[in-house]
Amino acid sequence: MKYRFVHMTEEYASEVVHNWHYDGVYAFYDMAADEEDLRIFTNRAYWEDTTFAVLNPRGELVGWATFYIEGEVMWLSLGLKPELTGRGLGEEFVSRCVEFARSHYGLGNRPIKLDVALFNKRAIKVYERAGFAEVGRITKKTHVGDIEFLQMAQPAYR
């Protein structure tokens, strides 16, 4: 599927915050559930050339992606619309986010990293199929307590 990356807008951010609700343990990823994530995601100052709405060919919001550079590494954070998860679309969505990052930011072969909660086996499989590999683990304080995360990178490096 072709995806179009456009700068985040208040309308798109509001849709993610107010209408995207994940089931079961994945409710951890509801944007409104974490005050810090919500504060950052809804702050227009963070959007400039970092946070993008991802649209399908019909112009419908199907995801979002945030990119930021730290040293020699591009960090990726992303979300796929809840109704689209578990339907085999994740690998292509992640791959398109990576392609966009590499072309838009001129990354060449510099690594792209992301963190994923260890309990999210479904996402870990998607990231692995998209060429990411585990490069470490980290425990983070979250809105539900301490959670262990995998750090994954593409291309894999340590």
N, CA, C and O atoms as a GROMACS GRO file, in nm:
protein
  632
    1MET      N    1   0.084  -0.118   0.000
    1MET     CA    2   0.000   0.000   0.000
    1MET      C    3   0.089   0.125   0.000
    1MET      O    4   0.195   0.127   0.063
    2LYS      N    5   0.046   0.224  -0.070
    2LYS     CA    6   0.116   0.353  -0.071
    2LYS      C    7   0.071   0.432   0.051
    2LYS      O    8  -0.049   0.439   0.081
    3TYR      N    9   0.165   0.490   0.119
    3TYR     CA   10   0.135   0.577   0.231
    3TYR      C   11   0.188   0.716   0.200
    3TYR      O   12   0.289   0.732   0.132
    4ARG      N   13   0.119   0.815   0.250
    4ARG     CA   14   0.162   0.953   0.234
    4ARG      C   15   0.188   1.009   0.373
    4ARG      O   16   0.104   0.999   0.462
    5PHE      N   17   0.306   1.067   0.390
    5PHE     CA   18   0.347   1.126   0.517
    5PHE      C   19   0.325   1.276   0.508
    5PHE      O   20   0.383   1.343   0.422
    6VAL      N   21   0.242   1.330   0.596
    6VAL     CA   22   0.215   1.473   0.600
    6VAL      C   23   0.241   1.522   0.741
    6VAL      O   24   0.232   1.446   0.837
    7HIS      N   25   0.272   1.650   0.753
    7HIS     CA   26   0.298   1.704   0.886
    7HIS      C   27   0.174   1.688   0.974
    7HIS      O   28   0.060   1.702   0.928
    8MET      N   29   0.198   1.658   1.100
    8MET     CA   30   0.090   1.641   1.196
    8MET      C   31   0.010   1.771   1.205
    8MET      O   32   0.066   1.881   1.196
    9THR      N   33  -0.120   1.757   1.224
    9THR     CA   34  -0.208   1.872   1.245
    9THR      C   35  -0.287   1.850   1.374
    9THR      O   36  -0.290   1.739   1.428
   10GLU      N   37  -0.351   1.954   1.421
   10GLU     CA   38  -0.435   1.940   1.540
   10GLU      C   39  -0.547   1.840   1.516
   10GLU      O   40  -0.582   1.763   1.606
   11GLU      N   41  -0.604   1.841   1.396
   11GLU     CA   42  -0.713   1.748   1.365
   11GLU      C   43  -0.666   1.603   1.373
   11GLU      O   44  -0.733   1.520   1.433
   12TYR      N   45  -0.553   1.574   1.312
   12TYR     CA   46  -0.501   1.437   1.316
   12TYR      C   47  -0.462   1.396   1.459
   12TYR      O   48  -0.494   1.286   1.503
   13ALA      N   49  -0.394   1.486   1.529
   13ALA     CA   50  -0.353   1.455   1.667
   13ALA      C   51  -0.476   1.430   1.754
   13ALA      O   52  -0.476   1.338   1.836
   14SER      N   53  -0.580   1.509   1.737
   14SER     CA   54  -0.702   1.491   1.814
   14SER      C   55  -0.767   1.357   1.786
   14SER      O   56  -0.818   1.291   1.877
   15GLU      N   57  -0.765   1.316   1.660
   15GLU     CA   58  -0.822   1.185   1.625
   15GLU      C   59  -0.747   1.073   1.696
   15GLU      O   60  -0.810   0.981   1.750
   16VAL      N   61  -0.615   1.080   1.696
   16VAL     CA   62  -0.534   0.976   1.763
   16VAL      C   63  -0.564   0.976   1.913
   16VAL      O   64  -0.586   0.870   1.972
   17VAL      N   65  -0.565   1.092   1.974
   17VAL     CA   66  -0.583   1.102   2.119
   17VAL      C   67  -0.723   1.059   2.161
   17VAL      O   68  -0.738   0.986   2.259
   18HIS      N   69  -0.824   1.104   2.091
   18HIS     CA   70  -0.961   1.083   2.137
   18HIS      C   71  -1.031   0.960   2.080
   18HIS      O   72  -1.126   0.910   2.139
   19ASN      N   73  -0.984   0.910   1.965
   19ASN     CA   74  -1.057   0.802   1.900
   19ASN      C   75  -0.981   0.671   1.886
   19ASN      O   76  -1.041   0.568   1.854
   20TRP      N   77  -0.851   0.672   1.910
   20TRP     CA   78  -0.774   0.549   1.895
   20TRP      C   79  -0.759   0.483   2.031
   20TRP      O   80  -0.689   0.534   2.119
   21HIS      N   81  -0.825   0.369   2.048
   21HIS     CA   82  -0.819   0.295   2.174
   21HIS      C   83  -0.788   0.149   2.142
   21HIS      O   84  -0.861   0.083   2.067
   22TYR      N   85  -0.682   0.100   2.200
   22TYR     CA   86  -0.637  -0.037   2.177
   22TYR      C   87  -0.698  -0.130   2.282
   22TYR      O   88  -0.727  -0.088   2.394
   23ASP      N   89  -0.717  -0.256   2.244
   23ASP     CA   90  -0.780  -0.354   2.332
   23ASP      C   91  -0.678  -0.422   2.424
   23ASP      O   92  -0.560  -0.433   2.391
   24GLY      N   93  -0.726  -0.468   2.539
   24GLY     CA   94  -0.649  -0.550   2.631
   24GLY      C   95  -0.520  -0.483   2.676
   24GLY      O   96  -0.517  -0.364   2.708
   25VAL      N   97  -0.412  -0.563   2.678
   25VAL     CA   98  -0.283  -0.511   2.725
   25VAL      C   99  -0.232  -0.399   2.636
   25VAL      O  100  -0.149  -0.318   2.678
   26TYR      N  101  -0.281  -0.394   2.513
   26TYR     CA  102  -0.235  -0.292   2.419
   26TYR      C  103  -0.292  -0.153   2.452
   26TYR      O  104  -0.251  -0.054   2.392
   27ALA      N  105  -0.386  -0.146   2.546
   27ALA     CA  106  -0.436  -0.015   2.593
   27ALA      C  107  -0.322   0.067   2.651
   27ALA      O  108  -0.334   0.189   2.665
   28PHE      N  109  -0.213   0.002   2.686
   28PHE     CA  110  -0.091   0.069   2.730
   28PHE      C  111  -0.050   0.176   2.629
   28PHE      O  112   0.008   0.278   2.666
   29TYR      N  113  -0.080   0.152   2.501
   29TYR     CA  114  -0.039   0.242   2.393
   29TYR      C  115  -0.142   0.351   2.362
   29TYR      O  116  -0.118   0.432   2.273
   30ASP      N  117  -0.254   0.355   2.432
   30ASP     CA  118  -0.350   0.464   2.411
   30ASP      C  119  -0.279   0.595   2.444
   30ASP      O  120  -0.223   0.610   2.553
   31MET      N  121  -0.280   0.688   2.351
   31MET     CA  122  -0.208   0.813   2.370
   31MET      C  123  -0.258   0.888   2.494
   31MET      O  124  -0.178   0.948   2.566
   32ALA      N  125  -0.387   0.885   2.518
   32ALA     CA  126  -0.444   0.959   2.630
   32ALA      C  127  -0.413   0.894   2.765
   32ALA      O  128  -0.435   0.956   2.869
   33ALA      N  129  -0.361   0.771   2.765
   33ALA     CA  130  -0.335   0.700   2.890
   33ALA      C  131  -0.210   0.749   2.962
   33ALA      O  132  -0.197   0.732   3.083
   34ASP      N  133  -0.119   0.809   2.889
   34ASP     CA  134   0.008   0.852   2.946
   34ASP      C  135   0.017   1.004   2.935
   34ASP      O  136   0.027   1.058   2.825
   35GLU      N  137   0.015   1.072   3.049
   35GLU     CA  138   0.014   1.219   3.049
   35GLU      C  139   0.134   1.279   2.978
   35GLU      O  140   0.120   1.377   2.905
   36GLU      N  141   0.252   1.221   2.998
   36GLU     CA  142   0.372   1.277   2.934
   36GLU      C  143   0.366   1.259   2.783
   36GLU      O  144   0.392   1.353   2.708
   37ASP      N  145   0.330   1.138   2.737
   37ASP     CA  146   0.316   1.115   2.593
   37ASP      C  147   0.210   1.208   2.535
   37ASP      O  148   0.229   1.265   2.427
   38LEU      N  149   0.100   1.223   2.605
   38LEU     CA  150  -0.008   1.310   2.559
   38LEU      C  151   0.040   1.455   2.547
   38LEU      O  152   0.010   1.523   2.448
   39ARG      N  153   0.112   1.502   2.646
   39ARG     CA  154   0.163   1.639   2.646
   39ARG      C  155   0.254   1.661   2.526
   39ARG      O  156   0.245   1.764   2.459
   40ILE      N  157   0.343   1.567   2.499
   40ILE     CA  158   0.435   1.579   2.387
   40ILE      C  159   0.361   1.568   2.254
   40ILE      O  160   0.381   1.649   2.164
   41PHE      N  161   0.275   1.468   2.243
   41PHE     CA  162   0.207   1.441   2.116
   41PHE      C  163   0.116   1.556   2.074
   41PHE      O  164   0.099   1.580   1.954
   42THR      N  165   0.059   1.626   2.170
   42THR     CA  166  -0.034   1.734   2.136
   42THR      C  167   0.032   1.872   2.134
   42THR      O  168  -0.036   1.973   2.114
   43ASN      N  169   0.162   1.878   2.155
   43ASN     CA  170   0.234   2.005   2.155
   43ASN      C  171   0.287   2.033   2.015
   43ASN      O  172   0.378   1.966   1.966
   44ARG      N  173   0.229   2.133   1.951
   44ARG     CA  174   0.267   2.167   1.813
   44ARG      C  175   0.417   2.193   1.798
   44ARG      O  176   0.472   2.169   1.691
   45ALA      N  177   0.483   2.241   1.902
   45ALA     CA  178   0.626   2.270   1.894
   45ALA      C  179   0.707   2.143   1.864
   45ALA      O  180   0.816   2.153   1.809
   46TYR      N  181   0.657   2.027   1.901
   46TYR     CA  182   0.727   1.900   1.877
   46TYR      C  183   0.703   1.845   1.736
   46TYR      O  184   0.773   1.754   1.692
   47TRP      N  185   0.604   1.900   1.666
   47TRP     CA  186   0.567   1.844   1.536
   47TRP      C  187   0.660   1.881   1.423
   47TRP      O  188   0.675   1.804   1.328
   48GLU      N  189   0.721   1.998   1.430
   48GLU     CA  190   0.794   2.051   1.316
   48GLU      C  191   0.901   1.954   1.267
   48GLU      O  192   1.004   1.933   1.331
   49ASP      N  193   0.874   1.897   1.153
   49ASP     CA  194   0.964   1.803   1.085
   49ASP      C  195   1.005   1.684   1.170
   49ASP      O  196   1.109   1.623   1.146
   50THR      N  197   0.923   1.650   1.270
   50THR     CA  198   0.951   1.529   1.349
   50THR      C  199   0.831   1.436   1.354
   50THR      O  200   0.848   1.314   1.350
   51THR      N  201   0.710   1.489   1.363
   51THR     CA  202   0.592   1.405   1.378
   51THR      C  203   0.503   1.420   1.256
   51THR      O  204   0.467   1.530   1.214
   52PHE      N  205   0.468   1.304   1.200
   52PHE     CA  206   0.392   1.301   1.076
   52PHE      C  207   0.267   1.215   1.092
   52PHE      O  208   0.266   1.114   1.162
   53ALA      N  209   0.161   1.258   1.025
   53ALA     CA  210   0.042   1.176   1.010
   53ALA      C  211   0.067   1.090   0.886
   53ALA      O  212   0.125   1.136   0.788
   54VAL      N  213   0.023   0.965   0.892
   54VAL     CA  214   0.041   0.874   0.780
   54VAL      C  215  -0.098   0.845   0.723
   54VAL      O  216  -0.187   0.798   0.793
   55LEU      N  217  -0.114   0.875   0.595
   55LEU     CA  218  -0.242   0.862   0.528
   55LEU      C  219  -0.238   0.750   0.425
   55LEU      O  220  -0.135   0.724   0.364
   56ASN      N  221  -0.352   0.684   0.406
   56ASN     CA  222  -0.363   0.582   0.301
   56ASN      C  223  -0.395   0.652   0.169
   56ASN      O  224  -0.411   0.774   0.166
   57PRO      N  225  -0.405   0.577   0.058
   57PRO     CA  226  -0.431   0.641  -0.072
   57PRO      C  227  -0.563   0.720  -0.078
   57PRO      O  228  -0.578   0.808  -0.162
   58ARG      N  229  -0.658   0.690   0.010
   58ARG     CA  230  -0.785   0.764   0.013
   58ARG      C  231  -0.776   0.888   0.102
   58ARG      O  232  -0.875   0.959   0.119
   59GLY      N  233  -0.658   0.914   0.158
   59GLY     CA  234  -0.638   1.031   0.242
   59GLY      C  235  -0.685   1.013   0.384
   59GLY      O  236  -0.701   1.111   0.458
   60GLU      N  237  -0.708   0.888   0.426
   60GLU     CA  238  -0.753   0.859   0.562
   60GLU      C  239  -0.633   0.839   0.654
   60GLU      O  240  -0.532   0.780   0.615
   61LEU      N  241  -0.645   0.888   0.776
   61LEU     CA  242  -0.539   0.870   0.874
   61LEU      C  243  -0.532   0.724   0.917
   61LEU      O  244  -0.630   0.669   0.969
   62VAL      N  245  -0.417   0.662   0.895
   62VAL     CA  246  -0.400   0.521   0.933
   62VAL      C  247  -0.287   0.502   1.033
   62VAL      O  248  -0.271   0.394   1.089
   63GLY      N  249  -0.208   0.606   1.057
   63GLY     CA  250  -0.096   0.593   1.150
   63GLY      C  251  -0.028   0.726   1.172
   63GLY      O  252  -0.067   0.829   1.116
   64TRP      N  253   0.073   0.722   1.255
   64TRP     CA  254   0.156   0.839   1.283
   64TRP      C  255   0.298   0.789   1.305
   64TRP      O  256   0.320   0.672   1.339
   65ALA      N  257   0.393   0.878   1.284
   65ALA     CA  258   0.534   0.843   1.305
   65ALA      C  259   0.609   0.966   1.352
   65ALA      O  260   0.589   1.077   1.302
   66THR      N  261   0.696   0.945   1.451
   66THR     CA  262   0.782   1.051   1.501
   66THR      C  263   0.927   1.006   1.484
   66THR      O  264   0.962   0.892   1.514
   67PHE      N  265   1.009   1.098   1.436
   67PHE     CA  266   1.150   1.070   1.410
   67PHE      C  267   1.235   1.176   1.480
   67PHE      O  268   1.204   1.295   1.473
   68TYR      N  269   1.339   1.133   1.548
   68TYR     CA  270   1.432   1.230   1.605
   68TYR      C  271   1.572   1.170   1.608
   68TYR      O  272   1.590   1.050   1.628
   69ILE      N  273   1.669   1.258   1.588
   69ILE     CA  274   1.808   1.214   1.580
   69ILE      C  275   1.877   1.240   1.713
   69ILE      O  276   1.864   1.347   1.772
   70GLU      N  277   1.948   1.140   1.757
   70GLU     CA  278   2.028   1.148   1.880
   70GLU      C  279   2.166   1.094   1.845
   70GLU      O  280   2.185   0.974   1.829
   71GLY      N  281   2.263   1.183   1.833
   71GLY     CA  282   2.396   1.142   1.790
   71GLY      C  283   2.393   1.091   1.647
   71GLY      O  284   2.350   1.163   1.557
   72GLU      N  285   2.437   0.969   1.626
   72GLU     CA  286   2.438   0.909   1.493
   72GLU      C  287   2.316   0.820   1.468
   72GLU      O  288   2.310   0.751   1.367
   73VAL      N  289   2.219   0.822   1.559
   73VAL     CA  290   2.105   0.730   1.551
   73VAL      C  291   1.976   0.807   1.528
   73VAL      O  292   1.952   0.910   1.590
   74MET      N  293   1.893   0.756   1.438
   74MET     CA  294   1.757   0.806   1.420
   74MET      C  295   1.666   0.718   1.504
   74MET      O  296   1.665   0.596   1.490
   75TRP      N  297   1.589   0.782   1.592
   75TRP     CA  298   1.491   0.709   1.673
   75TRP      C  299   1.354   0.719   1.607
   75TRP      O  300   1.317   0.824   1.555
   76LEU      N  301   1.281   0.611   1.610
   76LEU     CA  302   1.149   0.601   1.549
   76LEU      C  303   1.047   0.563   1.655
   76LEU      O  304   1.068   0.470   1.733
   77SER      N  305   0.936   0.634   1.655
   77SER     CA  306   0.820   0.599   1.737
   77SER      C  307   0.702   0.604   1.642
   77SER      O  308   0.693   0.696   1.560
   78LEU      N  309   0.613   0.508   1.650
   78LEU     CA  310   0.504   0.503   1.553
   78LEU      C  311   0.380   0.440   1.612
   78LEU      O  312   0.385   0.374   1.716
   79GLY      N  313   0.270   0.460   1.544
   79GLY     CA  314   0.145   0.398   1.585
   79GLY      C  315   0.059   0.371   1.464
   79GLY      O  316   0.049   0.454   1.374
   80LEU      N  317  -0.002   0.255   1.462
   80LEU     CA  318  -0.095   0.215   1.357
   80LEU      C  319  -0.236   0.219   1.416
   80LEU      O  320  -0.257   0.177   1.530
   81LYS      N  321  -0.331   0.267   1.341
   81LYS     CA  322  -0.469   0.278   1.386
   81LYS      C  323  -0.514   0.144   1.446
   81LYS      O  324  -0.492   0.039   1.385
   82PRO      N  325  -0.577   0.146   1.563
   82PRO     CA  326  -0.612   0.021   1.632
   82PRO      C  327  -0.689  -0.078   1.546
   82PRO      O  328  -0.663  -0.198   1.553
   83GLU      N  329  -0.783  -0.030   1.465
   83GLU     CA  330  -0.863  -0.120   1.381
   83GLU      C  331  -0.780  -0.192   1.274
   83GLU      O  332  -0.826  -0.290   1.215
   84LEU      N  333  -0.659  -0.142   1.250
   84LEU     CA  334  -0.574  -0.201   1.147
   84LEU      C  335  -0.469  -0.296   1.203
   84LEU      O  336  -0.401  -0.364   1.127
   85THR      N  337  -0.455  -0.301   1.336
   85THR     CA  338  -0.355  -0.390   1.396
   85THR      C  339  -0.403  -0.534   1.390
   85THR      O  340  -0.523  -0.561   1.389
   86GLY      N  341  -0.307  -0.626   1.384
   86GLY     CA  342  -0.340  -0.768   1.381
   86GLY      C  343  -0.396  -0.815   1.248
   86GLY      O  344  -0.452  -0.924   1.241
   87ARG      N  345  -0.381  -0.735   1.143
   87ARG     CA  346  -0.436  -0.769   1.012
   87ARG      C  347  -0.328  -0.789   0.906
   87ARG      O  348  -0.358  -0.791   0.786
   88GLY      N  349  -0.202  -0.802   0.949
   88GLY     CA  350  -0.094  -0.827   0.855
   88GLY      C  351  -0.042  -0.702   0.785
   88GLY      O  352   0.028  -0.713   0.684
   89LEU      N  353  -0.076  -0.584   0.835
   89LEU     CA  354  -0.034  -0.460   0.772
   89LEU      C  355   0.091  -0.399   0.836
   89LEU      O  356   0.152  -0.308   0.780
   90GLY      N  357   0.130  -0.450   0.951
   90GLY     CA  358   0.236  -0.388   1.030
   90GLY      C  359   0.372  -0.384   0.964
   90GLY      O  360   0.439  -0.281   0.967
   91GLU      N  361   0.414  -0.495   0.902
   91GLU     CA  362   0.548  -0.498   0.843
   91GLU      C  363   0.561  -0.393   0.733
   91GLU      O  364   0.662  -0.322   0.728
   92GLU      N  365   0.462  -0.383   0.646
   92GLU     CA  366   0.468  -0.284   0.540
   92GLU      C  367   0.464  -0.142   0.597
   92GLU      O  368   0.536  -0.055   0.550
   93PHE      N  369   0.380  -0.120   0.698
   93PHE     CA  370   0.372   0.012   0.760
   93PHE      C  371   0.507   0.053   0.818
   93PHE      O  372   0.555   0.164   0.795
   94VAL      N  373   0.568  -0.036   0.894
   94VAL     CA  374   0.699  -0.008   0.955
   94VAL      C  375   0.804   0.016   0.846
   94VAL      O  376   0.884   0.108   0.854
   95SER      N  377   0.802  -0.069   0.743
   95SER     CA  378   0.900  -0.054   0.634
   95SER      C  379   0.884   0.080   0.564
   95SER      O  380   0.984   0.143   0.529
   96ARG      N  381   0.762   0.124   0.543
   96ARG     CA  382   0.739   0.255   0.478
   96ARG      C  383   0.786   0.369   0.570
   96ARG      O  384   0.839   0.469   0.521
   97CYS      N  385   0.767   0.355   0.700
   97CYS     CA  386   0.818   0.456   0.794
   97CYS      C  387   0.969   0.465   0.786
   97CYS      O  388   1.025   0.575   0.788
   98VAL      N  389   1.036   0.350   0.778
   98VAL     CA  390   1.182   0.346   0.767
   98VAL      C  391   1.226   0.409   0.635
   98VAL      O  392   1.320   0.489   0.632
   99GLU      N  393   1.160   0.372   0.525
   99GLU     CA  394   1.194   0.429   0.394
   99GLU      C  395   1.178   0.581   0.396
   99GLU      O  396   1.262   0.654   0.344
  100PHE      N  397   1.068   0.629   0.456
  100PHE     CA  398   1.045   0.772   0.464
  100PHE      C  399   1.158   0.839   0.543
  100PHE      O  400   1.212   0.941   0.501
  101ALA      N  401   1.194   0.782   0.656
  101ALA     CA  402   1.301   0.839   0.739
  101ALA      C  403   1.431   0.846   0.661
  101ALA      O  404   1.500   0.948   0.664
  102ARG      N  405   1.466   0.739   0.593
  102ARG     CA  406   1.594   0.735   0.520
  102ARG      C  407   1.597   0.839   0.408
  102ARG      O  408   1.699   0.904   0.387
  103SER      N  409   1.486   0.855   0.337
  103SER     CA  410   1.486   0.951   0.226
  103SER      C  411   1.466   1.095   0.275
  103SER      O  412   1.538   1.185   0.231
  104HIS      N  413   1.372   1.117   0.364
  104HIS     CA  414   1.339   1.252   0.410
  104HIS      C  415   1.455   1.317   0.487
  104HIS      O  416   1.483   1.436   0.471
  105TYR      N  417   1.521   1.238   0.570
  105TYR     CA  418   1.628   1.291   0.653
  105TYR      C  419   1.768   1.263   0.598
  105TYR      O  420   1.868   1.301   0.659
  106GLY      N  421   1.776   1.196   0.482
  106GLY     CA  422   1.906   1.167   0.420
  106GLY      C  423   1.994   1.082   0.508
  106GLY      O  424   2.113   1.112   0.525
  107LEU      N  425   1.938   0.976   0.565
  107LEU     CA  426   2.012   0.895   0.663
  107LEU      C  427   2.116   0.802   0.603
  107LEU      O  428   2.210   0.761   0.672
  108GLY      N  429   2.100   0.770   0.476
  108GLY     CA  430   2.190   0.670   0.421
  108GLY      C  431   2.171   0.539   0.495
  108GLY      O  432   2.058   0.491   0.510
  109ASN      N  433   2.280   0.482   0.542
  109ASN     CA  434   2.272   0.354   0.612
  109ASN      C  435   2.286   0.370   0.763
  109ASN      O  436   2.312   0.273   0.834
  110ARG      N  437   2.269   0.493   0.814
  110ARG     CA  438   2.275   0.513   0.959
  110ARG      C  439   2.165   0.432   1.026
  110ARG      O  440   2.058   0.414   0.968
  111PRO      N  441   2.190   0.385   1.146
  111PRO     CA  442   2.092   0.301   1.212
  111PRO      C  443   1.965   0.376   1.254
  111PRO      O  444   1.968   0.495   1.286
  112ILE      N  445   1.856   0.304   1.251
  112ILE     CA  446   1.729   0.351   1.305
  112ILE      C  447   1.696   0.260   1.422
  112ILE      O  448   1.700   0.137   1.410
  113LYS      N  449   1.663   0.321   1.536
  113LYS     CA  450   1.632   0.243   1.656
  113LYS      C  451   1.492   0.274   1.704
  113LYS      O  452   1.434   0.379   1.673
  114LEU      N  453   1.438   0.180   1.778
  114LEU     CA  454   1.309   0.199   1.845
  114LEU      C  455   1.307   0.116   1.971
  114LEU      O  456   1.384   0.021   1.986
  115ASP      N  457   1.218   0.152   2.060
  115ASP     CA  458   1.194   0.075   2.182
  115ASP      C  459   1.055   0.016   2.173
  115ASP      O  460   0.962   0.080   2.124
  116VAL      N  461   1.041  -0.108   2.219
  116VAL     CA  462   0.911  -0.174   2.220
  116VAL      C  463   0.897  -0.250   2.351
  116VAL      O  464   0.989  -0.318   2.395
  117ALA      N  465   0.780  -0.239   2.412
  117ALA     CA  466   0.756  -0.309   2.539
  117ALA      C  467   0.774  -0.458   2.517
  117ALA      O  468   0.724  -0.515   2.420
  118LEU      N  469   0.845  -0.522   2.608
  118LEU     CA  470   0.875  -0.664   2.598
  118LEU      C  471   0.748  -0.749   2.589
  118LEU      O  472   0.749  -0.855   2.526
  119PHE      N  473   0.639  -0.705   2.652
  119PHE     CA  474   0.516  -0.783   2.646
  119PHE      C  475   0.450  -0.780   2.508
  119PHE      O  476   0.363  -0.862   2.479
  120ASN      N  477   0.491  -0.687   2.423
  120ASN     CA  478   0.427  -0.670   2.293
  120ASN      C  479   0.490  -0.761   2.188
  120ASN      O  480   0.558  -0.716   2.096
  121LYS      N  481   0.467  -0.890   2.206
  121LYS     CA  482   0.526  -0.990   2.117
  121LYS      C  483   0.483  -0.970   1.972
  121LYS      O  484   0.561  -0.994   1.879
  122ARG      N  485   0.360  -0.926   1.953
  122ARG     CA  486   0.307  -0.904   1.818
  122ARG      C  487   0.391  -0.799   1.745
  122ARG      O  488   0.431  -0.819   1.630
  123ALA      N  489   0.419  -0.687   1.811
  123ALA     CA  490   0.498  -0.581   1.748
  123ALA      C  491   0.643  -0.625   1.728
  123ALA      O  492   0.705  -0.592   1.627
  124ILE      N  493   0.697  -0.698   1.824
  124ILE     CA  494   0.836  -0.744   1.812
  124ILE      C  495   0.851  -0.828   1.685
  124ILE      O  496   0.949  -0.813   1.612
  125LYS      N  497   0.756  -0.918   1.658
  125LYS     CA  498   0.761  -1.000   1.537
  125LYS      C  499   0.755  -0.912   1.412
  125LYS      O  500   0.827  -0.936   1.314
  126VAL      N  501   0.670  -0.811   1.415
  126VAL     CA  502   0.658  -0.719   1.300
  126VAL      C  503   0.791  -0.648   1.278
  126VAL      O  504   0.838  -0.641   1.164
  127TYR      N  505   0.852  -0.596   1.384
  127TYR     CA  506   0.978  -0.524   1.370
  127TYR      C  507   1.088  -0.616   1.319
  127TYR      O  508   1.170  -0.575   1.237
  128GLU      N  509   1.090  -0.739   1.366
  128GLU     CA  510   1.190  -0.834   1.317
  128GLU      C  511   1.171  -0.860   1.167
  128GLU      O  512   1.268  -0.863   1.092
  129ARG      N  513   1.047  -0.879   1.124
  129ARG     CA  514   1.020  -0.900   0.981
  129ARG      C  515   1.058  -0.777   0.898
  129ARG      O  516   1.090  -0.790   0.780
  130ALA      N  517   1.054  -0.659   0.960
  130ALA     CA  518   1.092  -0.536   0.890
  130ALA      C  519   1.242  -0.508   0.898
  130ALA      O  520   1.287  -0.401   0.858
  131GLY      N  521   1.319  -0.605   0.951
  131GLY     CA  522   1.464  -0.593   0.951
  131GLY      C  523   1.528  -0.540   1.078
  131GLY      O  524   1.648  -0.513   1.080
  132PHE      N  525   1.449  -0.524   1.184
  132PHE     CA  526   1.504  -0.479   1.312
  132PHE      C  527   1.551  -0.600   1.392
  132PHE      O  528   1.497  -0.710   1.378
  133ALA      N  529   1.651  -0.579   1.476
  133ALA     CA  530   1.701  -0.684   1.564
  133ALA      C  531   1.725  -0.624   1.702
  133ALA      O  532   1.753  -0.506   1.716
  134GLU      N  533   1.712  -0.709   1.802
  134GLU     CA  534   1.736  -0.664   1.940
  134GLU      C  535   1.881  -0.623   1.958
  134GLU      O  536   1.973  -0.694   1.918
  135VAL      N  537   1.900  -0.505   2.020
  135VAL     CA  538   2.035  -0.459   2.050
  135VAL      C  539   2.052  -0.427   2.198
  135VAL      O  540   2.160  -0.388   2.240
  136GLY      N  541   1.948  -0.444   2.276
  136GLY     CA  542   1.958  -0.419   2.418
  136GLY      C  543   1.821  -0.422   2.485
  136GLY      O  544   1.718  -0.438   2.419
  137ARG      N  545   1.824  -0.405   2.615
  137ARG     CA  546   1.700  -0.399   2.694
  137ARG      C  547   1.714  -0.285   2.793
  137ARG      O  548   1.824  -0.253   2.838
  138ILE      N  549   1.601  -0.226   2.826
  138ILE     CA  550   1.600  -0.114   2.919
  138ILE      C  551   1.468  -0.118   2.996
  138ILE      O  552   1.363  -0.151   2.940
  139THR      N  553   1.474  -0.083   3.122
  139THR     CA  554   1.352  -0.070   3.201
  139THR      C  555   1.319   0.078   3.212
  139THR      O  556   1.404   0.160   3.246
  140LYS      N  557   1.194   0.110   3.182
  140LYS     CA  558   1.150   0.250   3.186
  140LYS      C  559   1.035   0.266   3.284
  140LYS      O  560   0.952   0.176   3.300
  141LYS      N  561   1.032   0.380   3.349
  141LYS     CA  562   0.916   0.416   3.431
  141LYS      C  563   0.807   0.463   3.336
  141LYS      O  564   0.830   0.553   3.255
  142THR      N  565   0.689   0.404   3.345
  142THR     CA  566   0.578   0.440   3.258
  142THR      C  567   0.457   0.474   3.344
  142THR      O  568   0.462   0.468   3.466
  143HIS      N  569   0.348   0.508   3.278
  143HIS     CA  570   0.225   0.542   3.349
  143HIS      C  571   0.164   0.423   3.422
  143HIS      O  572   0.072   0.440   3.502
  144VAL      N  573   0.214   0.301   3.396
  144VAL     CA  574   0.164   0.182   3.467
  144VAL      C  575   0.272   0.118   3.553
  144VAL      O  576   0.254   0.008   3.604
  145GLY      N  577   0.385   0.187   3.571
  145GLY     CA  578   0.494   0.133   3.650
  145GLY      C  579   0.614   0.102   3.562
  145GLY      O  580   0.620   0.142   3.446
  146ASP      N  581   0.711   0.031   3.620
  146ASP     CA  582   0.832  -0.004   3.547
  146ASP      C  583   0.801  -0.114   3.444
  146ASP      O  584   0.744  -0.217   3.478
  147ILE      N  585   0.839  -0.089   3.320
  147ILE     CA  586   0.816  -0.183   3.210
  147ILE      C  587   0.949  -0.208   3.140
  147ILE      O  588   1.026  -0.114   3.116
  148GLU      N  589   0.976  -0.335   3.108
  148GLU     CA  590   1.097  -0.368   3.034
  148GLU      C  591   1.071  -0.352   2.884
  148GLU      O  592   0.970  -0.398   2.832
  149PHE      N  593   1.165  -0.287   2.817
  149PHE     CA  594   1.156  -0.263   2.674
  149PHE      C  595   1.274  -0.326   2.603
  149PHE      O  596   1.385  -0.330   2.656
  150LEU      N  597   1.249  -0.376   2.482
  150LEU     CA  598   1.357  -0.416   2.393
  150LEU      C  599   1.398  -0.293   2.316
  150LEU      O  600   1.314  -0.214   2.274
  151GLN      N  601   1.527  -0.276   2.298
  151GLN     CA  602   1.576  -0.176   2.205
  151GLN      C  603   1.612  -0.252   2.079
  151GLN      O  604   1.688  -0.350   2.083
  152MET      N  605   1.557  -0.207   1.968
  152MET     CA  606   1.579  -0.275   1.841
  152MET      C  607   1.638  -0.175   1.742
  152MET      O  608   1.612  -0.055   1.751
  153ALA      N  609   1.717  -0.226   1.647
  153ALA     CA  610   1.780  -0.140   1.549
  153ALA      C  611   1.777  -0.202   1.412
  153ALA      O  612   1.773  -0.324   1.396
  154GLN      N  613   1.779  -0.114   1.311
  154GLN     CA  614   1.792  -0.154   1.171
  154GLN      C  615   1.885  -0.056   1.104
  154GLN      O  616   1.854   0.063   1.114
  155PRO      N  617   1.993  -0.089   1.038
  155PRO     CA  618   2.048  -0.223   1.044
  155PRO      C  619   2.100  -0.255   1.182
  155PRO      O  620   2.135  -0.166   1.259
  156ALA      N  621   2.104  -0.383   1.212
  156ALA     CA  622   2.145  -0.426   1.346
  156ALA      C  623   2.288  -0.383   1.375
  156ALA      O  624   2.377  -0.399   1.291
  157TYR      N  625   2.308  -0.330   1.491
  157TYR     CA  626   2.442  -0.292   1.536
  157TYR      C  627   2.441  -0.295   1.689
  157TYR      O  628   2.334  -0.297   1.750
  158ARG      N  629   2.556  -0.296   1.748
  158ARG     CA  630   2.563  -0.297   1.894
  158ARG      C  631   2.653  -0.184   1.940
  158ARG      O  632   2.673  -0.166   2.060
   0.00000   0.00000   0.00000
